[in-house]
Amino acid sequence: MKNKFLKDSIYVVETNIDDMNPVIYETVIEKLYKTGALEVFLVPVQMKKVRPGILLTALIPKDKLKKIAEILLRETTSFGIRYYEVKRLKLIRKKSADNSGRDKIGMNRGYMGRELVKTSPEYRDCRRIASKRNIPLKNIIW
């Protein structure tokens, strides 16, 4: 199993929010991604006093913790965050380009060791081509 996967560790940063105007989330998420968040997601949760709330979670590189914490504490109504380290196993990723007629589509290929186990087209390339050709995006993504 040597070199079959890539291994690393990241932080999971999270906070529960129950008193913020929902339109603010878009700006917060954009800032988190711009600062280096790998993934950001919102999950509906039930808070104390049976209030509906949101669990905001960000997966981040360890060296971004202070900047991400600052964004969350400045830009949301939260008074605190939680963070913890998680370990990851990832496929070995290689990028390449495939031709779709006269247009190139970036491809992400995932390998387990030397075995190709996953291929995924670059969304932005597919969207650009679909718009250019005036056809449904699903026809490009296949």
C-alpha positions in Angstrom: 0.0 0.0 0.0 3.0 2.2 -0.2 2.3 5.5 -2.1 -1.2 4.4 -3.0 -2.6 7.5 -1.5 -1.5 11.1 -0.6 -1.7 11.8 3.1 -2.0 15.2 4.8 -3.7 16.9 7.7 -5.9 20.0 7.8 -8.0 21.9 10.3 -11.8 21.7 10.4 -13.1 25.1 11.6 -16.7 25.5 12.6 -19.1 27.8 14.3 -22.9 27.8 15.0 -24.8 30.9 14.0 -28.5 31.6 14.8 -28.8 35.4 14.6 -27.3 36.5 11.3 -29.1 37.7 8.2 -28.7 34.9 5.7 -27.6 37.2 2.8 -24.3 37.7 4.7 -23.2 34.1 4.2 -22.3 34.7 0.5 -19.7 37.4 1.4 -18.3 35.3 4.3 -17.9 32.2 2.1 -16.2 34.2 -0.7 -13.7 35.7 1.8 -13.0 32.3 3.3 -12.2 30.8 -0.2 -10.2 33.9 -1.1 -8.1 33.4 2.1 -7.4 29.8 1.3 -10.3 27.6 2.5 -10.3 24.3 0.7 -14.1 23.8 1.3 -16.8 25.7 3.0 -20.3 24.4 3.7 -23.5 25.3 5.7 -25.7 22.8 7.5 -29.0 23.7 9.2 -29.0 22.8 12.9 -31.2 23.2 15.9 -29.8 25.6 18.5 -30.6 26.2 22.2 -34.1 27.4 22.9 -35.2 25.5 19.8 -33.9 28.2 17.5 -33.0 27.2 13.9 -29.4 27.9 13.1 -26.5 27.2 10.8 -23.4 25.2 11.3 -20.7 26.9 9.2 -17.8 24.6 8.5 -14.5 25.3 6.7 -11.8 22.9 5.8 -8.5 24.8 5.8 -4.7 24.4 5.5 -3.2 24.6 9.0 -1.3 27.8 8.2 -4.5 29.7 7.5 -6.1 29.3 11.0 -5.5 32.8 12.3 -6.7 34.5 9.1 -9.8 32.3 8.8 -10.7 32.8 12.5 -10.4 36.6 12.0 -12.8 36.5 9.1 -15.3 34.4 11.0 -15.2 36.6 14.1 -15.3 39.9 12.2 -17.7 39.0 9.4 -20.3 36.9 11.3 -22.3 37.3 14.5 -20.4 34.4 16.1 -18.5 35.0 19.4 -16.3 31.9 19.0 -15.1 29.1 16.7 -14.0 25.5 17.2 -11.2 23.9 15.3 -9.5 20.5 15.3 -7.0 18.7 13.2 -8.1 15.9 10.8 -6.0 13.5 8.8 -6.8 12.8 5.1 -6.1 10.2 2.5 -6.5 11.5 -1.0 -6.2 10.1 -4.5 -3.1 11.0 -6.4 -4.3 13.8 -8.7 -3.1 14.6 -12.1 -4.4 17.2 -14.5 -4.5 16.9 -18.2 -6.5 18.3 -21.2 -8.9 16.4 -23.5 -10.3 17.8 -26.7 -14.0 18.2 -27.2 -14.2 19.0 -30.8 -12.2 22.3 -31.2 -12.3 23.1 -27.4 -10.0 21.8 -24.7 -11.5 20.6 -21.4 -9.2 20.3 -18.4 -9.5 16.8 -16.8 -8.8 15.8 -13.2 -7.7 12.2 -13.0 -7.5 10.4 -9.6 -5.1 7.5 -9.2 -4.8 4.8 -6.4 -1.1 4.1 -6.9 -0.8 3.7 -10.7 -4.5 2.6 -11.1 -6.8 5.3 -12.6 -10.0 5.2 -10.5 -11.6 8.5 -11.3 -11.9 11.1 -14.1 -13.7 14.4 -13.8 -13.9 17.3 -16.3 -13.1 20.8 -15.1 -16.4 22.5 -14.4 -15.4 26.0 -15.6 -14.2 24.6 -18.9 -17.4 22.8 -19.4 -19.5 25.8 -18.5 -17.5 28.0 -20.9 -17.9 25.6 -23.8 -21.7 25.1 -23.1 -22.1 28.9 -23.1 -20.0 29.4 -26.2 -21.9 26.6 -28.1 -25.3 27.6 -26.6 -26.0 24.1 -25.4 -27.0 22.6 -22.0 -24.1 22.2 -19.6 -25.1 18.6 -18.9 -24.4 17.8 -22.6 -20.7 18.9 -22.1 -20.2 17.3 -18.6 -21.4 13.9 -19.9 
